[in-house]
Amino acid sequence: MEKWIIRSVAAICAAGSTALFWTFGIFLSVPWRESRMLSLNRVELQVLAIPLIVGLAVAWGALHILAMADRTGSPRLYRAFCVTLLIVSLLAVSGGMSWTAARVP
C-alpha cells in the first residue's frame, strides 16, 4: 500500500513538471520561430528560465520520490518511469510550441 501512495505522489509531481515543460514550450515558440534565440532580452530569458528550471527541479523530485518506492525493489519499473518522464517532457515542450504556433500569426 505504501508503494502505491509513493507512486501516486511521484505521478502528481511528474504531471506538474510536464505542465511546466508545456509552459516552457509555449514561451519558447515565438523566439524560436523568429530565429532570435541568441538575442533574447532579460525579461524573455526570465520567462523561459523559470518554467524550465522549476520543471527540471520538480521532475528530479518526482524521480527521487519514486526512488523511495521502486529503485531497489523494482528497478525495471523505475527505469521505465524515468524514460517515460523524459519522453513525456519532450513531448510537452513540443506540444506547447505547436499550441502557440497554431494561435500566433
Secondary structure, DSSP 8 states (H G I E B T S, - for coil): -HHHHHHHHHHHHHHHHHHHHHHHHHHHHHHHHTT-GGG--HHHHHHHHHHHHHHHHHHHHHHHHHHHHHTTT-HHHHHHHHHHHHHHHHHHHHHHHHHHHHH--
